[in-house]
């Protein structure tokens, strides 16, 4: 590694002499996640804004650094996290020997974190390649005051097998009416599993809120802790968390009030689409099918085609997904889209959705399911018309 480092510096020196360094800089583009501040400026700015400081030590000759540049630092979730919580800079060890030496960097990549409450002292660091999910897990841990060692330990505790065991245990406890113990398990899952975690993140987003909602209906004395979590999510402007907690607390009223305000703001349109999975339940429960069609699925045919591609990927065996051979994940994906347009009485558009679904997946399951949805929505529309006439 040392020989590679010396050779890289010789090459860099020659290029500088010839005035052709642009070829290097364009090959290792500066990701949007990073600001152009110096280490000293970034440290002052992070302290001023009360944010975490992320310092990524890298080198143009370092393969793991290049992989992170390509895969991790350009990830939209990573960029959004940094935008909300941190100031991030990159330090090229070949160009800034002073900062590299000051922080005792001896391997690349190394990421050093400073918390705003740390008095300028380093909080934690990690060396080596990190995927977007691994980086986010570490950053979220650091935000809550956990060192790299603590996060790694909890990562082992929150492995897929451990989480699935806890979910099963929590459900079993609830069936046995051991509500206090079940509540403790669900609370642990909520606090220790990330929405971004592969596989188990899906449980946290969809299954756990539903399960907790059922628990709180039977064990309302536990609501206080979940209300506190919701208040914190509101304070942190974590809208996805807030919406999930509203589902648990059976508080569609608050969700719909936020939605009605947000939909009038054009700048929020993409945010609403991104939060669509959290908004489906309250909108459909309130029979606001037109709002679902307009704001959650404004381009239904494009969405149907995206779902079809995703379903095809899911049917391919992967280490983290396994479906029964006769299970087709595509039909359930499209039901809410078709339901919204039929429920809203937008029959011409609903017909196009129907035809596209059949074109992509002409199976008895798809046809029967779509026909049942259409018949059910026609009854709902008739009942609403009759109720309005009275």
Residue pairs with C-beta under 8 A, 6 or more apart in sequence:
4 61
5 59
5 61
5 94
7 61
8 59
8 60
8 61
8 94
9 94
12 21
12 24
12 60
12 94
15 21
15 23
15 24
24 60
27 60
28 60
28 66
28 69
29 69
30 36
30 90
31 69
31 73
31 74
31 90
32 74
32 79
33 73
33 74
33 78
33 79
33 82
33 88
34 56
34 73
34 88
34 89
34 90
35 42
35 45
35 87
35 88
35 89
36 89
37 45
37 87
37 89
38 89
39 55
39 89
39 91
39 96
39 99
42 53
42 55
42 87
42 88
42 89
43 53
43 114
43 120
45 51
45 87
46 52
46 53
46 86
46 87
46 114
46 116
47 53
47 116
47 120
49 87
49 116
50 116
51 85
51 86
51 87
51 116
52 85
52 86
52 87
52 113
52 114
52 115
52 116
52 139
52 142
52 143
53 86
53 87
53 88
53 89
53 113
53 114
54 82
54 86
54 87
54 88
54 89
54 111
54 112
54 113
54 139
55 88
55 89
55 90
55 91
55 99
55 103
55 111
55 112
55 113
55 114
56 68
56 73
56 88
56 89
56 90
56 91
56 109
56 110
56 111
57 90
57 91
57 93
57 100
57 103
57 105
57 108
57 109
57 110
57 111
57 112
58 65
58 68
58 69
58 90
58 91
58 92
58 93
58 108
58 109
59 65
59 92
59 93
59 94
59 108
60 92
60 94
62 108
62 109
64 108
64 109
64 128
64 129
65 108
65 109
67 129
68 109
68 129
68 130
71 131
71 132
72 78
72 129
72 130
72 131
72 132
72 135
73 79
75 132
77 132
77 136
77 196
78 132
78 135
78 136
81 136
81 139
81 140
82 88
84 237
85 139
85 143
86 139
91 99
91 100
93 100
93 105
93 108
103 112
103 122
105 112
107 127
107 128
108 127
109 127
109 128
109 129
110 125
110 126
110 127
111 125
111 126
111 127
111 130
111 135
112 122
112 124
112 125
113 122
113 123
113 124
113 125
113 139
113 142
114 120
114 121
114 122
114 123
115 123
115 142
115 145
123 142
123 147
124 142
124 147
124 148
125 148
126 138
126 148
130 138
132 196
133 194
133 196
133 197
133 198
136 194
136 196
137 151
137 155
137 194
137 196
137 197
138 148
138 151
140 194
141 147
141 148
141 150
141 151
141 154
142 148
142 151
146 154
154 192
156 162
157 192
158 192
158 193
158 197
158 200
160 198
160 199
160 200
160 320
163 189
163 193
163 200
163 203
164 200
164 203
166 185
166 188
166 189
167 189
167 203
167 207
167 208
167 211
169 185
170 182
170 185
170 186
170 189
170 211
171 182
171 211
173 179
173 181
173 182
173 185
174 182
174 211
174 214
174 215
174 218
177 218
179 215
179 218
179 219
179 222
180 219
180 222
182 215
182 219
183 215
183 219
183 222
183 225
186 208
186 211
186 212
186 215
187 225
189 203
189 204
189 208
190 204
190 208
190 212
190 229
193 200
193 201
193 203
193 204
193 208
194 201
194 204
195 201
195 204
195 205
195 240
197 204
198 320
199 320
199 321
205 244
205 277
205 278
206 277
209 244
209 245
209 247
209 248
210 247
212 226
212 248
213 247
213 248
213 249
213 250
215 222
216 222
216 223
216 226
216 248
216 249
216 250
217 250
223 249
226 245
226 248
226 249
227 249
229 241
229 245
230 241
230 242
230 245
230 246
230 249
233 239
233 241
233 242
233 245
234 242
239 258
239 271
239 275
240 275
240 278
243 255
243 275
243 278
243 279
244 278
246 252
246 254
246 255
246 282
247 255
247 278
247 281
247 282
252 281
252 282
252 285
252 286
255 278
255 279
255 282
256 282
256 283
256 286
256 288
259 272
259 279
259 282
259 283
259 291
259 295
262 268
262 271
262 272
263 269
263 272
263 291
263 295
269 295
272 279
272 295
272 296
273 295
273 296
273 298
276 296
276 297
279 292
279 295
279 296
280 292
280 296
280 336
283 289
283 291
283 292
283 296
284 292
284 336
284 339
284 340
287 343
287 380
287 384
289 339
289 340
289 341
289 342
289 343
289 344
289 377
290 340
290 344
290 346
292 336
292 340
292 343
292 344
293 300
293 340
293 341
293 344
293 346
293 349
296 340
297 303
297 336
297 337
297 340
297 341
300 337
300 341
300 349
300 352
300 353
301 352
301 353
301 356
303 337
304 334
304 337
304 353
304 356
304 357
304 360
305 356
305 360
307 330
307 333
307 334
308 330
308 360
308 361
310 329
310 333
311 328
311 329
311 330
311 333
312 330
314 321
314 323
314 329
315 323
315 328
315 329
323 329
328 361
328 363
328 365
330 360
330 361
330 366
331 357
331 361
331 363
331 365
331 366
331 369
334 353
334 357
335 369
335 373
337 353
338 350
338 353
338 354
338 357
338 370
338 373
338 374
339 373
339 377
341 349
341 350
341 353
342 350
342 373
342 374
342 377
342 378
343 377
343 380
343 381
345 381
350 374
354 370
354 374
357 366
357 370
358 366
358 367
358 370
